[in-house]
């Protein structure tokens, strides 16, 4: 696959796998081989965003997220996506830093989904 043709959902998923693996050095290819019995070849292919079964990406990401104690609230995301699609609103994601005394408000918001041609 040429570099130009490698821009799609698998490249995004590959970048997710790499980012999640970089959070904790103990999450290695060997760790994934042992924990979920996925081949070294498949993990390497995922890290490069190759065209593998989506199920493999989901298995690897779930395993890593369990190990690093990260939870994605998919039911909340789905609810917000339904609201966005019904009300023609933009979807905004913010980063909230954790502090010893609690969370603080985000300094910036990042729009990750918006309606084309709608001015805010």
DOZABA-860369 format. One record per residue (C-alpha): residue number from 1; residue in one letter; x, y, z. Coordinates in steps of 0.1 Angstrom, whole numbers, plus 5000, padded with zeros to 4 digits. Example, Ala and Ser with C-alpha at 12.3 -4.5 7.8 and 13.67 -1.06 7.14 Angstrom:
// residues 2
num->1 residuo->a X->5123 Y->4955 Z->5078
num->2 residuo->s X->5137 Y->4989 Z->5071
END
This chain:
// residues 120
num->1 residuo->x X->5000 Y->5000 Z->5000
num->2 residuo->x X->5014 Y->5033 Z->4990
num->3 residuo->x X->5017 Y->5062 Z->5015
num->4 residuo->x X->4990 Y->5082 Z->4997
num->5 residuo->x X->4965 Y->5053 Z->4999
num->6 residuo->x X->4971 Y->5047 Z->5036
num->7 residuo->x X->4948 Y->5075 Z->5049
num->8 residuo->x X->4917 Y->5059 Z->5062
num->9 residuo->x X->4900 Y->5043 Z->5092
num->10 residuo->x X->4928 Y->5018 Z->5097
num->11 residuo->x X->4955 Y->5044 Z->5098
num->12 residuo->x X->4935 Y->5062 Z->5125
num->13 residuo->x X->4931 Y->5029 Z->5145
num->14 residuo->x X->4968 Y->5022 Z->5140
num->15 residuo->x X->4977 Y->5056 Z->5155
num->16 residuo->x X->4953 Y->5049 Z->5184
num->17 residuo->x X->4971 Y->5016 Z->5191
num->18 residuo->x X->5005 Y->5033 Z->5190
num->19 residuo->x X->4993 Y->5061 Z->5213
num->20 residuo->x X->4978 Y->5037 Z->5238
num->21 residuo->x X->5009 Y->5015 Z->5238
num->22 residuo->x X->5031 Y->5045 Z->5244
num->23 residuo->x X->5013 Y->5053 Z->5277
num->24 residuo->x X->5028 Y->5024 Z->5296
num->25 residuo->x X->5061 Y->5007 Z->5287
num->26 residuo->x X->5049 Y->4974 Z->5301
num->27 residuo->x X->5023 Y->4973 Z->5273
num->28 residuo->x X->5045 Y->4957 Z->5247
num->29 residuo->x X->5040 Y->4934 Z->5218
num->30 residuo->x X->5051 Y->4904 Z->5240
num->31 residuo->x X->5025 Y->4915 Z->5266
num->32 residuo->x X->4997 Y->4915 Z->5240
num->33 residuo->x X->5009 Y->4881 Z->5226
num->34 residuo->x X->5005 Y->4867 Z->5261
num->35 residuo->x X->4974 Y->4884 Z->5273
num->36 residuo->x X->4951 Y->4881 Z->5242
num->37 residuo->x X->4970 Y->4856 Z->5220
num->38 residuo->x X->4974 Y->4880 Z->5191
num->39 residuo->x X->5004 Y->4874 Z->5168
num->40 residuo->x X->5035 Y->4897 Z->5168
num->41 residuo->x X->5029 Y->4901 Z->5130
num->42 residuo->x X->4993 Y->4914 Z->5136
num->43 residuo->x X->5003 Y->4938 Z->5163
num->44 residuo->x X->5031 Y->4952 Z->5141
num->45 residuo->x X->5006 Y->4955 Z->5112
num->46 residuo->x X->4981 Y->4973 Z->5135
num->47 residuo->x X->5008 Y->4998 Z->5146
num->48 residuo->x X->5013 Y->5006 Z->5109
num->49 residuo->x X->4975 Y->5010 Z->5103
num->50 residuo->x X->4973 Y->4980 Z->5080
num->51 residuo->x X->4940 Y->4966 Z->5068
num->52 residuo->x X->4931 Y->4940 Z->5095
num->53 residuo->x X->4898 Y->4929 Z->5109
num->54 residuo->x X->4883 Y->4956 Z->5130
num->55 residuo->x X->4877 Y->4931 Z->5157
num->56 residuo->x X->4915 Y->4927 Z->5161
num->57 residuo->x X->4919 Y->4964 Z->5167
num->58 residuo->x X->4891 Y->4964 Z->5192
num->59 residuo->x X->4906 Y->4935 Z->5211
num->60 residuo->x X->4940 Y->4951 Z->5213
num->61 residuo->x X->4927 Y->4986 Z->5223
num->62 residuo->x X->4904 Y->4971 Z->5250
num->63 residuo->x X->4933 Y->4951 Z->5264
num->64 residuo->x X->4956 Y->4981 Z->5266
num->65 residuo->x X->4929 Y->5004 Z->5280
num->66 residuo->x X->4922 Y->4978 Z->5308
num->67 residuo->x X->4959 Y->4977 Z->5316
num->68 residuo->x X->4964 Y->5015 Z->5318
num->69 residuo->x X->4930 Y->5019 Z->5335
num->70 residuo->x X->4914 Y->5041 Z->5308
num->71 residuo->x X->4877 Y->5039 Z->5301
num->72 residuo->x X->4859 Y->5054 Z->5271
num->73 residuo->x X->4823 Y->5061 Z->5280
num->74 residuo->x X->4808 Y->5049 Z->5247
num->75 residuo->x X->4772 Y->5052 Z->5259
num->76 residuo->x X->4778 Y->5089 Z->5267
num->77 residuo->x X->4795 Y->5094 Z->5234
num->78 residuo->x X->4767 Y->5077 Z->5216
num->79 residuo->x X->4741 Y->5099 Z->5234
num->80 residuo->x X->4760 Y->5130 Z->5224
num->81 residuo->x X->4764 Y->5119 Z->5188
num->82 residuo->x X->4726 Y->5114 Z->5186
num->83 residuo->x X->4720 Y->5149 Z->5200
num->84 residuo->x X->4745 Y->5163 Z->5175
num->85 residuo->x X->4728 Y->5145 Z->5146
num->86 residuo->x X->4693 Y->5154 Z->5157
num->87 residuo->x X->4699 Y->5190 Z->5167
num->88 residuo->x X->4725 Y->5198 Z->5140
num->89 residuo->x X->4749 Y->5209 Z->5168
num->90 residuo->x X->4787 Y->5207 Z->5168
num->91 residuo->x X->4805 Y->5181 Z->5189
num->92 residuo->x X->4832 Y->5197 Z->5211
num->93 residuo->x X->4858 Y->5178 Z->5231
num->94 residuo->x X->4879 Y->5195 Z->5257
num->95 residuo->x X->4909 Y->5183 Z->5277
num->96 residuo->x X->4905 Y->5187 Z->5315
num->97 residuo->x X->4938 Y->5185 Z->5335
num->98 residuo->x X->4936 Y->5166 Z->5368
num->99 residuo->x X->4951 Y->5185 Z->5397
num->100 residuo->x X->4957 Y->5174 Z->5433
num->101 residuo->x X->4927 Y->5195 Z->5444
num->102 residuo->x X->4904 Y->5184 Z->5415
num->103 residuo->x X->4897 Y->5191 Z->5379
num->104 residuo->x X->4900 Y->5226 Z->5363
num->105 residuo->x X->4881 Y->5241 Z->5333
num->106 residuo->x X->4898 Y->5235 Z->5299
num->107 residuo->x X->4917 Y->5265 Z->5285
num->108 residuo->x X->4906 Y->5256 Z->5250
num->109 residuo->x X->4879 Y->5235 Z->5233
num->110 residuo->x X->4886 Y->5215 Z->5201
num->111 residuo->x X->4857 Y->5210 Z->5177
num->112 residuo->x X->4860 Y->5175 Z->5163
num->113 residuo->x X->4827 Y->5173 Z->5144
num->114 residuo->x X->4808 Y->5202 Z->5128
num->115 residuo->x X->4781 Y->5208 Z->5102
num->116 residuo->x X->4795 Y->5221 Z->5069
num->117 residuo->x X->4781 Y->5255 Z->5059
num->118 residuo->x X->4768 Y->5264 Z->5094
num->119 residuo->x X->4783 Y->5295 Z->5110
num->120 residuo->x X->4788 Y->5297 Z->5147
END
